[in-house]
Amino acid sequence: MKVAVTGASGLIGSALTASLRENGDQVVTLVRRTPAAATEVAWDPLAPLGGLAPGALDGTGAVVHLAGAGVAERRWTDSYKEEIRSSRVLGTRGLTEFLAAMDQPPAVLLSGSAIGWYGDIGGREVDESAPAGAGFLAGVVRDWEAAADPARQAGIRVATLRSGVVLSRHGGMLARLLPLFRLGLGVRLGAGTQVMSWVSLADWIRAARFLLDRQEISGPVNVTAPNPETNAAFTAALAGALHRPALLSVPSPVLSVALGGVTSDLMTSARVLPRMLSEAGFTFSHPDLRGALAAELQPAGSAA
């Protein structure tokens, strides 16, 4: 199958494209520069119809849309918050309008989303049926998912992937924490009671490939492991996996200053469960945090 992928240079996108190619799929990546290979297509997320040329995605059977400014990459200034929103909402709308206008649209679109949809609900359990919460991220995610409406209206099967914290030693939160934890400087964030809904990178890739083939699944899908953990439990598990102490904590007021006053959004607590995946028969390779960390931190080339 021919699969088009946006955000292919990111942590998840690069792993997904590699996995699809290993599986024998033909992968075309959308890039915001001059294409350097026949497998690349130029696009502009902020332009009408994604800046895509007519016929650019002809023959595509599936699209995986992962592009968007990193939520935790920079301090949340007003301008960067607008970049977070526009890169997702405008990019998704332009891409889906282009797909909807194709003579033969792809059969399926997996569109990026996030568990920020649920907001801070004090660690309460939620699944895909829960309404959107309050706060900046919840508002962004609500508009982000709605921006895929042109594809839905064109009859394309759309699944929005509400991803939890993706664990990989190669990038994201875990990669940023590892140097500190290896020095014995691991810290608990705030009270440590907030619940973190996570998923291993390997399981995220497996879930995406599973959803590409499941014609009966559309709408929001939580891509989270079935066993969320508190921040304190995560800190202890990571320190234990590295055989280092983790005795420090960062008070919430300090985090608020460091993160630009948006601690209420970045420190949210929600126990997000993957009901759609579980009911469809998907099984997680790493359902528990300690096993996921052990697998991710084993030396390269070691047996799983």
VOTOR-64597 format. One record per residue (C-alpha): residue in three letters; x, y, z. Coordinates in steps of 0.5 Angstrom, whole numbers, padded with zeros to 4 digits. Example, Ala and Ser with C-alpha at 12.3 -4.5 7.8 and 13.67 -1.06 7.14 Angstrom:
VOTOR-64597
 type     X     Y     Z
  Ala  0025 -0009  0016
  Ser  0027 -0002  0014
***
This chain:
VOTOR-64597
 type     X     Y     Z
  Met  0000  0000  0000
  Lys  0002  0007 -0001
  Val  0002  0011  0005
  Ala  0003  0019  0006
  Val  0006  0021  0012
  Thr  0007  0028  0015
  Gly  0012  0030  0021
  Ala  0016  0024  0018
  Ser  0022  0027  0021
  Gly  0020  0027  0028
  Leu  0021  0022  0033
  Ile  0014  0018  0032
  Gly  0014  0019  0024
  Ser  0021  0017  0023
  Ala  0020  0010  0027
  Leu  0013  0009  0023
  Thr  0016  0011  0016
  Ala  0022  0006  0018
  Ser  0017  0000  0020
  Leu  0012  0001  0014
  Arg  0018  0001  0009
  Glu  0020 -0006  0013
  Asn  0013 -0008  0012
  Gly  0014 -0007  0004
  Asp  0009 -0001  0004
  Gln  0011  0005 -0001
  Val  0012  0011  0004
  Val  0012  0018  0001
  Thr  0014  0024  0006
  Leu  0011  0031  0006
  Val  0017  0036  0007
  Arg  0017  0043  0008
  Arg  0023  0044  0004
  Thr  0025  0042 -0004
  Pro  0024  0035 -0004
  Ala  0031  0031 -0005
  Ala  0028  0025 -0007
  Ala  0022  0022 -0011
  Thr  0019  0019 -0004
  Glu  0018  0026 -0002
  Val  0013  0031 -0003
  Ala  0013  0039 -0002
  Trp  0008  0042  0002
  Asp  0006  0048  0007
  Pro  0002  0047  0013
  Leu  0000  0054  0013
  Ala -0002  0055  0006
  Pro -0009  0053  0003
  Leu -0010  0046  0001
  Gly -0003  0045  0005
  Gly  0000  0048 -0001
  Leu  0000  0041 -0005
  Ala  0001  0041 -0012
  Pro -0005  0037 -0016
  Gly -0004  0030 -0017
  Ala  0002  0030 -0011
  Leu -0002  0024 -0007
  Asp -0005  0020 -0013
  Gly -0005  0013 -0012
  Thr -0005  0014 -0004
  Gly -0008  0009  0000
  Ala -0007  0012  0007
  Val -0005  0018  0010
  Val -0002  0019  0017
  His -0002  0026  0019
  Leu  0003  0027  0025
  Ala  0006  0034  0023
  Gly  0005  0040  0029
  Ala  0010  0044  0033
  Gly  0013  0041  0039
  Val  0008  0042  0045
  Ala  0014  0041  0050
  Glu  0020  0044  0046
  Arg  0020  0051  0048
  Arg  0017  0056  0053
  Trp  0010  0058  0052
  Thr  0010  0065  0050
  Asp  0004  0068  0047
  Ser  0007  0067  0040
  Tyr  0009  0060  0041
  Lys  0002  0058  0043
  Glu -0001  0061  0037
  Glu  0004  0057  0033
  Ile  0002  0050  0037
  Arg -0005  0052  0035
  Ser -0004  0054  0028
  Ser  0001  0048  0026
  Arg -0004  0043  0028
  Val -0011  0046  0026
  Leu -0009  0050  0020
  Gly -0004  0044  0017
  Thr -0010  0039  0019
  Arg -0015  0043  0015
  Gly -0011  0044  0009
  Leu -0009  0037  0008
  Thr -0016  0034  0009
  Glu -0019  0039  0004
  Phe -0014  0037 -0001
  Leu -0015  0030  0001
  Ala -0023  0031  0000
  Ala -0022  0034 -0007
  Met -0018  0028 -0010
  Asp -0021  0024 -0015
  Gln -0019  0018 -0011
  Pro -0018  0020 -0004
  Pro -0015  0015  0001
  Ala -0019  0010  0004
  Val -0016  0012  0011
  Leu -0013  0018  0015
  Leu -0010  0017  0022
  Ser -0009  0024  0024
  Gly -0005  0026  0030
  Ser -0008  0028  0037
  Ala -0007  0028  0044
  Ile -0010  0026  0051
  Gly -0010  0034  0052
  Trp -0017  0033  0050
  Tyr -0019  0031  0057
  Gly -0016  0037  0061
  Asp -0014  0036  0068
  Ile -0019  0031  0071
  Gly -0016  0030  0078
  Gly -0013  0023  0076
  Arg -0020  0020  0074
  Glu -0021  0015  0069
  Val -0023  0017  0062
  Asp -0024  0013  0055
  Glu -0026  0016  0048
  Ser -0033  0018  0050
  Ala -0031  0023  0055
  Pro -0032  0030  0053
  Ala -0027  0035  0052
  Gly -0024  0039  0058
  Ala -0022  0046  0060
  Gly -0015  0049  0058
  Phe -0011  0051  0053
  Leu -0009  0044  0050
  Ala -0016  0042  0051
  Gly -0018  0047  0046
  Val -0013  0046  0041
  Val -0014  0039  0041
  Arg -0021  0040  0040
  Asp -0020  0045  0034
  Trp -0015  0040  0032
  Glu -0019  0034  0031
  Ala -0025  0038  0028
  Ala -0020  0041  0023
  Ala -0021  0034  0020
  Asp -0028  0034  0018
  Pro -0027  0035  0010
  Ala -0024  0028  0010
  Arg -0030  0025  0014
  Gln -0035  0029  0010
  Ala -0031  0026  0003
  Gly -0032  0019  0006
  Ile -0025  0018  0008
  Arg -0025  0014  0015
  Val -0021  0018  0020
  Ala -0018  0016  0026
  Thr -0016  0021  0031
  Leu -0010  0018  0035
  Arg -0010  0021  0042
  Ser -0003  0020  0044
  Gly  0000  0019  0051
  Val  0007  0021  0053
  Val  0011  0017  0048
  Leu  0017  0013  0052
  Ser  0023  0013  0048
  Arg  0031  0014  0049
  His  0032  0017  0043
  Gly  0027  0023  0044
  Gly  0021  0026  0048
  Met  0021  0027  0055
  Leu  0024  0020  0057
  Ala  0031  0022  0053
  Arg  0031  0029  0056
  Leu  0030  0026  0063
  Leu  0035  0020  0062
  Pro  0042  0025  0063
  Leu  0039  0027  0070
  Phe  0037  0021  0072
  Arg  0044  0018  0070
  Leu  0047  0023  0075
  Gly  0042  0021  0081
  Leu  0039  0028  0080
  Gly  0032  0025  0078
  Val  0026  0029  0081
  Arg  0019  0028  0082
  Leu  0015  0034  0079
  Gly  0010  0038  0084
  Ala  0007  0033  0089
  Gly  0008  0027  0084
  Thr  0001  0025  0085
  Gln -0001  0027  0078
  Val -0003  0021  0073
  Met  0001  0020  0067
  Ser -0002  0016  0061
  Trp  0004  0014  0057
  Val  0005  0009  0052
  Ser  0012  0006  0049
  Leu  0014  0008  0042
  Ala  0014  0001  0040
  Asp  0007  0000  0042
  Trp  0005  0007  0039
  Ile  0008  0004  0032
  Arg  0004 -0003  0033
  Ala -0002  0001  0034
  Ala -0002  0006  0028
  Arg -0001  0000  0024
  Phe -0006 -0004  0027
  Leu -0011  0002  0026
  Leu -0009  0003  0018
  Asp -0012 -0004  0017
  Arg -0018 -0004  0022
  Gln -0024 -0001  0017
  Glu -0029 -0001  0023
  Ile -0025  0003  0027
  Ser -0026  0011  0026
  Gly -0026  0017  0031
  Pro -0022  0018  0037
  Val -0017  0013  0039
  Asn -0013  0013  0046
  Val -0006  0011  0044
  Thr -0004  0010  0051
  Ala -0002  0004  0055
  Pro -0007  0000  0060
  Asn -0004  0002  0066
  Pro -0002  0009  0067
  Glu  0002  0011  0073
  Thr  0003  0017  0078
  Asn  0009  0022  0077
  Ala  0012  0019  0083
  Ala  0011  0012  0081
  Phe  0014  0014  0074
  Thr  0020  0017  0078
  Ala  0021  0011  0082
  Ala  0021  0006  0076
  Leu  0026  0010  0072
  Ala  0031  0011  0078
  Gly  0030  0004  0079
  Ala  0031  0002  0072
  Leu  0038  0006  0072
  His  0040  0004  0079
  Arg  0040  0011  0081
  Pro  0037  0015  0087
  Ala  0031  0020  0086
  Leu  0030  0024  0092
  Leu  0029  0031  0089
  Ser  0022  0034  0088
  Val  0021  0041  0084
  Pro  0015  0045  0087
  Ser  0009  0047  0083
  Pro  0011  0054  0083
  Val  0018  0053  0081
  Leu  0015  0049  0075
  Ser  0010  0055  0073
  Val  0016  0060  0073
  Ala  0020  0056  0069
  Leu  0015  0053  0064
  Gly  0012  0060  0063
  Gly  0006  0060  0067
  Val  0002  0054  0064
  Thr  0004  0049  0069
  Ser -0004  0047  0070
  Asp -0004  0045  0063
  Leu  0003  0041  0063
  Met  0002  0038  0070
  Thr -0005  0035  0068
  Ser -0008  0029  0071
  Ala -0012  0024  0067
  Arg -0012  0016  0067
  Val -0013  0015  0060
  Leu -0015  0008  0058
  Pro -0015  0005  0051
  Arg -0022  0002  0051
  Met -0022  0003  0043
  Leu -0016 -0001  0042
  Ser -0017 -0006  0047
  Glu -0024 -0008  0045
  Ala -0022 -0009  0038
  Gly -0017 -0014  0040
  Phe -0010 -0010  0040
  Thr -0005 -0013  0045
  Phe  0000 -0008  0048
  Ser  0007 -0011  0048
  His  0009 -0007  0054
  Pro  0003 -0006  0058
  Asp  0007 -0004  0065
  Leu  0011  0002  0066
  Arg  0017 -0002  0069
  Gly  0017 -0007  0063
  Ala  0017 -0002  0058
  Leu  0023  0002  0061
  Ala  0027 -0004  0062
  Ala  0026 -0006  0054
  Glu  0027  0001  0052
  Leu  0033  0002  0056
  Gln  0037 -0005  0054
  Pro  0043 -0004  0051
  Ala  0042 -0004  0043
  Gly  0043 -0011  0040
  Ser  0040 -0014  0046
  Ala  0035 -0019  0046
  Ala  0028 -0017  0048
***
